């Protein structure tokens, strides 16, 4: 019958031995103890001996080794109570309640048993003469089992405490993600929250470096929404990443392999959401980390579905606003893509001014409605080539208040912002604008931004009443009107981001065929 020879390097790995410290000023005691326990084994673990011959040596060994299971501790060494002081130091200063202590003495009258048992946290008290091999074996088994059980209890308590803390963080992280309004914000937050759940030590040091990507998958095509780490995926994932993402989708669960972790977020939609993490430190994830990450992944599905639903509502709202804005602009025969350019210009300026992300988004969505009041302006005024008369200008100016009247009264943030913009985007920073003549910071920041973007776009493109201006002439005018017509901060923001604005302008102008 064929058989396979088991090679030495294929044997079952040995378990870490129990570590026993012998503290005694008599070298013979060390020798005898080691000989008596030479073949000792408990739960497939042998023993490893450490030696100290006085209290100072004992403290040094204990300082350098935190996994000593048992100490055979002599009472009388350099002083009559040297061993007792070591026991007191270990429990009170080192705060070590796990290591078992068996006091051994050759002078029992020097340290009465009852007094020692009552006043010192020791586990056994033996006279050296009564510790034959059998009794030594018995007391060692009892002490090591007690040490084992204490460690298990402590690990269980530590695990439960860590899990409870991690679970609270999962709940808080999930709640935070429920507040995200866009896919990009969602996945950026997702990466931050997931990494915050992963720790590598008891002090809570975060795993670094970690590379990661938040993705959605539609029709087997992965789209990267957000990234973290020192390298960019540059809109593509490595074959290994795709392999693990496919695997996670197939099992509809999370995958943890070596230095990779993929989280799958269940969804009721036809878009699947996944998170990919990679890094050498991923190998150090504990069981608690993995459990919390999986729990977090399972709880994110509802946030992702809510986000997609909210995004669909916002896109529908944006589409309706853009269509209405386009209808107004087409009636006034404005340059094509005017409202698209305006939205992008205003978004860039809001970012440069460090407005909150949510305000930047609302401004971008509301801007197309800035001239909605022109829907009631007569063609004779709206389409007149050349300069308007004073009477015609009065009629034209009415569109600001009419736009506000059309849009006001809604509790929806976008429509509320659009109403303010429609009314105030012709106000001037020095108070000489219309319809209310308000000035400075009393004009809403949205309207101050739209005022600059609107004039910039109007001047750089041809209108029915004018030819396009040269860029340098536009910038000259903006600077001249800084502090008069325009908010100085907004003009500075446009100059700072002029390159980005011109790229958008040129791209959208080309798409018009102009």
C-alpha positions, 0 to 999 in steps of 0.5 A: 500500500503506497504511503507518503513520508512526512517530512520534518518541515511538514509536522504540526507546528508546536504551540508556544510553551508555558513560561515559568519564572524561578526566583530563588537565591539557591541555584540547586532549587533552580536545577531541581525544579527544572529537572522535575518538570523537564517532561511536563506538558499541558494541552500540547504545550511544554514549559520554558524556564526563566531564572532570577536569583534575587528580587531585582533580577526578578523585576527585570525579567518581569519587566521584559516579559509580559507572558509569564504564566507562573512564578516560583517565588522564594520568600527569603533572599537578599532580605527576609521579605524580598519575595513578598515585596516582589509579589506586592510590586507585581500586583500593585505597580505592574497591575499584573493580576494574571501571572500565578504566584507560588511562594516557596520558603525554607523558613516557614516561620519567617513568613506565616502562611495565614498572614501571607495568604491574607495580605498578599495576592498569591495563589499557593504557599509551599515549603520547599521540603514538601514539593516532591515531583508529584506535588510539584506537578499538581500545583503547576497544573492547577496554576497554569489552568488558572492562568489560562482561564483568566487570560480567556476571560480577559480576552473575552471581555476585551473582545466584547468591549472592542466589539461594542465600541466598534458597533457604536462606530458602525452605527455612527458611520452609517448614520453619517453616510445616510446624510450624504447627498451625492454619489461622490460625497457618499463614496468619499465618506464611505472610504473615510468611515471604513478606514476609521473602523480598521485599527492595528493596535490597542492605541487605535493607530489607523492602518496606513498606507491603504489604497482604496476605491469606491465603485459602482457596477452597472452591466459589468462595468466598474465606475470609480467614484472616489479614491484614497491612498498614494496612487490613483487608479486613473479610472481603471482597476488592476486585474486583481482588483477586478477579480476580487470585485467580481468574486464579491458580486458573485457571492454578494458578500465581502472578500478578504484575501491577504492584503485585499479587502472588498466590501459588497453593499447589497442594493435593490437597484440595478447598480451595485456598490462595492468598496476595494481596499489594498495595503500591506497593513490589511494583513493585520486585520483582526477578527473584530475588524473583519466582523465590523467591516462586514456588519458595516457593509450590510448596513450600507445598502439602505444608504446607497439605495436612498442615495440613488433615489434621492439622486434620481429626484435631484436629476429630475428636478435639475432637468425640469429647471434646465428645460425651463431655463432653456425655454426662457433663454431661447425666447430671448435668443441668448447664446447657446449653452448660456445656462450650462456655462453659468451653472459651471462658472458659479459652481467653480466660484462657489468652490473657490470661495470655500462655500460648503459642498451642499451650497455649491451644489444648490447654487449650480442647480438653481442658477439656470432659473436666474432670468426666469422672470423674462418669460413675461417681458414683451418681445419688443423689449426683450429682443430689441437690438441696441440700447433700451429707452428709459421706459423700456429699461423700467419694463426690463427691470421688472423681470427680477421681481417677477422671477422671485414671485414665480419661484418664491414660497417653496420649501425646496432648497433649490427653488428657494435659492433660485428665487433669491438669485432671480430677485437679487442678481442685478443688485450691485455691491454699492447699492445702486442695483435693482429691484431693492437697492440692497448692497454689500453682504446684504445681497445673498452670496449666491446672487453676488456670484451669479452677478459676476458670472452672468456679466462675464458670460454676456460679454464674452459671447455675441448677443443680439445687441453686441459683439463679443468682447476681448478677454482682457477688456472683460477683466479690465471692466470687472476690476473697474467695477470691483466694489461698485457693481461686484463683490471684490471677493467674487471677482478675485475668485474668478481671476484665480480660477480663470483658466478653469472657467475658460476651459468650460467656456470653450468646451461648451461653446464648441458643443454649440458649433459657435 
